[in-house]
């Protein structure tokens, strides 16, 4: 990687700014391009390399109803080499001198994802390069606000499930009756925090979630558990509920994420006694590898 830029102006904020500017359909593409342009200019300055005419691959929510242009989802099964993706090619323009491929998401009969399909393509490519591919069913886990479990058989992604783990955690820890019993800011380290997380994982895997969630409050009221410990208990509780079925399966599991969430999921798999060894990949590495495959397949390179 030659350069990297990150910003806090996500898709929702960018879309809201476009709406505030008048929401003219003909200006939508230019508005999003103006958000991308300064990042390219900064990378040019930082690397002293010309990015003029550099083609781009844009994936994730940029192809959603809030993005640059809404594209239809492609349907499962999805070839893990990127063929069959729903994409739109856009030629370079005077106001944005970069050809690009805008990548859409994937749908099943009852679920959708955008962005994880690109990471999946990269993760499969990295696994094959490392000779980690297997004839067994593989499941790729992408932790996040809406965590995804994608099932791959051979050269095809054939099914996936979405778990609202991160969003439920945010709602329960900030807006529910549990909010006064938890406090963020402490890393998952130290014996008290680790023990609370592990207890949560086990409870999430074994108990009714709606009942077990109230345990966060009773831990504070009856056991004098510190808010930081309850924070990790709640985190473990929701992750344990998400992973309980998967941990009991015989599939080859690959965890694709970034710390600290990746480390929490690794520990949860261990606590649950997962039947198969866990492979771990970095989310950014998978994204870059996936976008590179897409750029090559669709003639940008």
N, C-alpha and C positions, 0 to 999 in steps of 0.2 A: 504494500500500500504506500503510495507516494504522499498522500495528504488526506485529511479527514476534517469535516466540518459538521458540527452539531448545533442545533438551535432549539429554542423553546417555543417557537411559533409553529404549533402543530396544525393539523388539517382543520380542526374546528375553528381555531383562531383565524386562520387564513381565509376560510370560507366566510366567517362572520365579517371580516374586513371587506371582502368583495361585496357582500350584501349591503354593508353600510355605505359602500361607494356607489350604490345604485343598482346592483345586480343585473347589469346589462349582459345578456348572453354572449354577445360578440366580444366583450371585454374580459370574459372569464379566463380564457387561456393566457392572455397577456398579463392579467393580474397575478396568476400563479407563477408565470415565467419571471416576473419582477421579484418574486420572493426567492427564487432559485438563483437568479443572476448574481446577486452580491456574494453568495457563497462561492460561486465559481471564480469571481474576481479575486476574492480573498485567497483562495487556493493557488491561483496564478501568481499572486504576489509572494506567498509563502514558499512556493516551490521554484520560482523563477522559471517555470515551464509554461509554454504557450498551450492553452486549452482551447484555442480557436478551432471551431469546427468539430470539437470532440463530441462524439455521439453519446447519448445518455440512455440508460434504462431506468425507468421510474416505476416502482411497484408499491403495493400497499394501498392505503386509502385514497391515493391520488386518482384512482379510477372509480371511486365511489360517487354517490350522489352529492357528496360535499367536496369532491376533488376537481381536478382540471377538466375532466370529461368523464361522464359515467359510462362504463362499459358493462356489457352483460357478463355474468359469470359463465365460465365453461363448466361442463358437467363431468362428474366422475364417470368412469375411471380416468385418471390423469397420468400420462407417461412421465416418469421421473426424469427424463432427459429434456423436458421442456416442450417437446412437440405436442401440439394440440392445445396449447394455452390460447386463451382469448386475448389478443393484443390489438393495439392500433399503432400503426407507424405514422409518424408526423415528420414532415420534411423541415429542414432548417428554414427559418424565416428571417427577415431583416431585423425584427425586434428581438429575435432569439435564435442566434446562428448555430443551432445545434440540432441535428437530426435526433430523433428519439423513438423508443418503443415504450408505449404505456401498457403496462401489464395488468390485466384484470384478475379477479379472484376465481375461486372454485366453489361449486355448490354440489350438495348431495340432494336427496329428495326432501330433506328437512333441516339442512344446516348450510352455513356459508362461512367463507374465510377470505380475507384479502391480505396479502403480504406473506403469510406463512407458506404459501405454495412456492414462492421464490426461495425462501430459506430451506424448504424441503428439497428442492432441486439441488441446491448447493450442498446440503447435508448428505444426500445420497451420493453425489459426486465425490465428496471427501471420503466417505466410507468406502467407496469402491477403490479410490486411489490408495487407501490404507489397507486394502484387501480385507475390509471388515464386513463386506456384503455377505449375506447368508441366504440359503434357500428357505429358511424359516420365515414365518410372518414377522415383519418388523413393525414396531410402533415408534413413531417420533413424537416426543412430547415437547410442546412449545409453551412454557409458563408465561403468564401475563395477566392482564386485566380479564381477557377472555381466553383462557388457556385452551390449547388445541391438542388433541391426540389423533395422529394421522396413521392409518394402517396401510402398510405397503406390502404387496405380494408380488414377488418377482420384479418386473420393471414398471409396475403400476401402483399408484395410490388408489385404493379402492373404497375407503371409508374414512370418516373422521367424526369426532365429537367435540363440541365446544363446552367448556366449563367456566361459569362466571365467577371463578374463584377470587380473582383480584378485585372485581367490582363488589362482590359480596363483602369482602374484607373491608374495603373502603367504607361501604355503607354502615356495616355493623360497628366499626371502630370509631366512626365520626358522627353518625346521625341516629344511632339507636340508643336504647337504655344502657347498653354496654359501654358507651363512649366514656363515661366517667370512671370506668374501671380499667382502662387501658391507657398507655402512654407510649408513643413512638420515640425513636431516636437512639435506642440502644441496639448495638449489633447482636447477632445471634452468636454469642460467645459467653464463656463463663458457665459454671455448673448450674446456677439457678435458671438462667435463661434456656440453656440446652435441655434441662430436665422439664421445664414447662412446655417447651416446644414438643418434646417427645411424648409427653402426656397428652397434648392436644392431638398429635398425629394418631396415637392409639385410639383416643376417644372418637375422632372423626371416622376412623375405619370401622369401629365396633358399634357405636351408638347412633341413635336417631339424631340427626344434625340439629333439628329445631330444639330438641331437649338439651343436647350437649352444649349448644351455644349459650344457654342461660347459665351454664356452669361458670362462665367468665365472671358473671356478677356474683355468684355465690362464693367463688374463690376469694373475691375481694371482701365480701361481707363476713363470711364465716371462717375463712382460713387466713385472712390478712395477707393475701398474695399481693405483691407490689404491682403497680400498673404496668411496669416494663415486663414483668414476668407474664402477666395476663395478655399483653400484646403478643408475645411469642406463643402462648398457649392458643390464642385465637388463630394465629397464622397456621400453626400446626394442625389445628382442628379442621380448617377448611382444606388444607393441602391433603391431609389424611383422607377426608371424605372424597376428594377428587381422585386419589390414587388407589383406593382400596381394591377396586376390581382389577385394575391393571397390574398391581403388584402380585396378584395371585395367579396371573396368566403365565404361560410358557413362551410368550413372544420375546424376541430380541428387542430391547428398549434402548432408544437413543434419546438423551436429554439435550435439547438445544436451547441454550439460554445464556444469560450473563449474571454474574454475581451482583448483589447478594442472593437474588432469588434462586439462581441455579444451585448454590450451595445448600439452600433450604430444601429444595426438592431432592438433592442427592441424599441429604440426611434422612428425609422422610422415606425414601425408598429403602434405605438401610434399616430404619426402625421397623418398617413393615415386613422385613425379611423377604424382599423381592426374590422370586424364584430364579431369575436370570441375571447375569452380570449386566451392569449398567454402563453403556457407552456415553460419553459426554463430549459435546461439541460447543464451540463458541458461536453465539447467535450472529455476531457481526461477520465472522469468517464465513458462515454459511450463506448469509445474505450476499456478500461479495462474490462468492463462488457461484451462486445461483444467477446473479445478474450477469456475470461473465458468460455463463452458458447460454443465457437468453440472448445476449448481444451477439454471440457467435452464431447461434442458430438462426437468428433473424437478420443476419447480414450487416450488422453494424461494425463488425471487425473483419 
